Amino acid sequence: MTLSVRPYAADDAAALWAMLKPVFRAGDTYAVNRDISKEDALEFWLGSGHAVFVAEDRDVLGTYFVCPNKAGGGGHVANAAYVTAAGFGGKGVARAMLVHSLDTARAMGFRAMQYNFVVSTNTRAVDTWLRAGFEVVGRVPGAFNHPDHGYVDAFVMHKPLVSDGD
């Protein structure tokens, strides 16, 4: 597979919804309404301040966005979210998007990346982020109502993007 990552374009909307819909409908990784409409899902993903990208190898196989985690005094910390197309988990798509997102966040001037709400049962994502140098800096007990496991913890994960003194 020859994967490339590029900025989202308006004609990617159908492919984006095709990826988001099953993930949001499953309700096991994102804290969004499981019955979210296409319009609301696209508005969420393409939200104001989001730099949105797609990963492709002929077809769009993944997407991510990066944005400020908070405004004002917290605006130097990035946040990001990722979705991989069905059938392409474990094939390096998420890892490629992660590397690209960290490079993009650095280029945008962010000093760190933080994920505010990583569902603890999403072990593939947790393991990927840990291998990439993220640390679990917080645990919110029972924060996510998982459709199969009930109330499970959510992690706050953080990774510096610059060394102290930069």
DACORPE-V542601 format. One record per pair of residues at least 6 apart in sequence whose ideal C-beta (glycine too) atoms are under 8 Angstrom apart, sorted by the first residue. I is the first residue (numbers start at 0). GAP is how many residues later the second one is. D is the distance in Angstrom with one decimal. If there is no record, write none. Layout:
i = (I/I)
gap = (GAP/GAP)
d = (D/D)
//
This chain:
i = (0/0/0/1/2/2/2/2/2/2/2/3/3/3/4/4/4/4/4/4/4/5/5/5/6/6/6/6/7/7/7/7/7/7/11/11/11/12/14/14/14/15/15/15/15/15/15/16/16/16/17/18/18/18/18/18/18/18/19/19/19/19/19/20/20/21/22/22/22/23/23/23/23/23/23/24/24/25/25/26/26/26/27/27/27/27/27/27/28/28/28/29/30/30/31/31/33/35/44/44/44/44/45/45/46/46/48/48/49/49/49/50/50/50/50/50/51/51/51/52/52/52/52/52/52/52/52/53/53/53/54/54/54/54/54/54/54/54/58/59/60/60/60/60/61/61/61/61/61/61/61/61/61/62/62/62/63/63/63/63/63/63/63/64/64/65/65/65/65/65/65/65/65/66/66/66/67/67/67/67/67/67/68/68/68/68/68/68/69/75/75/75/75/76/76/76/76/76/77/77/77/77/77/77/77/77/78/78/78/78/79/79/79/79/81/81/81/81/81/83/83/83/84/88/89/93/93/93/94/94/97/97/97/98/100/101/101/101/101/104/104/105/105/109/110/110/110/110/111/111/111/111/111/112/112/112/112/113/113/113/113/114/114/114/114/114/114/115/116/116/116/116/116/116/117/117/117/117/117/117/117/118/118/118/118/118/118/119/119/119/119/119/119/119/120/120/120/125/125/128/128/129/129/131/132/133/133/133/134/134/134/135/135/135/136/136/136/137/137/138/138/138/138/139/139/139/139/140/141/141/141/142/142/142/142/143/143/143/143/144/145)
gap = (56/90/91/55/52/53/54/58/89/90/93/51/52/53/48/49/50/51/91/92/95/47/48/50/44/45/46/47/8/38/44/45/46/55/42/48/51/29/39/44/45/26/29/30/38/44/47/21/24/25/67/41/43/44/64/65/66/67/21/22/25/43/63/17/20/64/6/7/60/6/8/9/10/12/17/9/10/8/121/7/119/120/91/93/94/118/119/120/90/93/96/51/86/113/9/12/113/8/7/18/20/36/6/19/18/20/18/19/15/16/17/14/15/16/53/57/11/12/13/10/11/12/13/44/47/48/51/6/8/9/6/7/8/9/38/41/42/45/26/25/23/24/27/32/20/21/22/23/26/31/32/34/35/19/20/34/16/17/18/19/33/36/37/15/16/12/13/14/35/38/39/42/44/11/12/13/6/7/9/10/11/42/6/8/9/10/45/47/7/33/34/35/36/33/34/35/36/37/23/27/30/32/34/35/36/83/34/35/36/37/21/25/33/35/12/15/16/19/43/9/10/13/8/35/34/30/31/34/33/37/30/31/34/33/12/11/30/57/59/8/56/55/56/51/49/50/51/55/46/47/48/49/50/21/45/46/48/42/43/44/45/14/19/40/41/42/43/40/23/26/27/37/38/39/7/8/11/36/37/38/39/6/25/27/33/35/36/6/19/24/32/33/34/35/25/28/31/29/31/28/30/6/27/27/26/23/24/25/22/23/24/19/20/21/19/20/21/17/18/14/15/16/17/13/14/15/16/12/9/10/11/8/9/10/11/7/8/9/10/6/6)
d = (4.9/6.7/7.3/5.6/5.6/7.2/5.1/7.1/6.9/6.6/5.1/7.2/6.0/7.4/5.4/7.1/4.9/7.8/6.3/6.3/4.3/6.5/6.3/7.1/7.5/7.1/5.8/7.9/7.1/7.2/3.8/6.1/5.5/7.0/5.5/6.0/8.0/6.3/7.2/7.3/3.9/6.6/6.5/8.0/7.3/7.3/5.8/5.2/6.6/6.4/7.4/7.2/7.2/6.0/5.0/7.4/5.0/7.6/4.9/7.6/6.2/7.8/5.9/7.3/7.1/5.6/6.4/6.5/5.2/6.0/5.3/7.8/6.5/5.3/5.9/5.7/7.7/7.7/7.4/4.2/7.7/4.8/7.0/7.0/7.2/5.8/6.0/6.9/5.5/4.9/7.2/7.6/5.9/6.4/7.4/6.5/7.8/7.3/6.6/7.2/6.3/7.7/5.7/7.7/7.7/7.4/4.7/6.3/4.0/7.3/4.7/6.3/5.1/6.8/6.6/7.1/6.7/7.5/4.6/6.7/5.6/7.3/7.9/7.1/6.6/7.5/7.3/4.8/6.9/5.0/5.3/3.9/7.1/7.8/5.4/5.8/5.3/7.7/7.6/6.9/6.7/4.7/4.9/5.0/6.9/6.5/4.5/6.2/6.9/4.3/6.6/7.7/5.3/7.4/5.4/7.7/5.7/6.4/4.4/7.4/4.6/7.6/5.4/6.4/5.8/5.4/7.2/4.5/5.2/5.5/5.3/7.1/7.9/7.0/5.7/7.5/7.3/4.7/7.2/6.6/7.0/7.7/7.9/4.3/6.2/4.0/5.1/7.0/6.9/7.4/6.1/4.6/7.3/6.4/6.7/4.7/7.2/5.2/8.0/4.0/7.2/3.9/7.0/4.8/7.2/7.5/7.3/6.0/6.9/6.5/4.8/7.2/6.4/7.1/5.7/5.4/7.1/7.5/7.7/4.7/5.2/7.8/7.4/6.6/7.4/7.8/7.4/5.9/6.4/7.9/6.6/7.6/5.7/8.0/7.4/6.3/7.5/7.6/6.5/5.6/5.9/5.0/7.3/5.8/7.0/5.7/5.0/7.5/6.2/6.4/5.0/5.4/7.8/7.5/7.3/5.0/6.1/6.8/7.0/4.7/7.8/6.8/7.3/7.5/7.0/4.5/7.8/5.8/7.6/7.1/7.4/4.8/7.9/7.6/6.2/6.1/6.9/6.3/4.4/7.6/5.4/8.0/4.9/6.9/6.4/5.8/8.0/7.0/7.7/7.8/5.2/4.3/6.5/6.0/5.8/5.6/5.2/6.8/7.8/5.3/7.8/7.8/8.0/7.0/5.2/4.4/6.4/4.4/6.7/5.9/7.1/4.8/7.2/5.7/5.3/6.9/4.7/6.9/3.5/5.3/7.5/5.9/7.5/6.3/4.6/7.7/7.2/5.5/3.9/7.0/6.6/7.8/7.9/6.4/4.0/7.1/5.3/7.4/5.1/5.7/4.9)
//
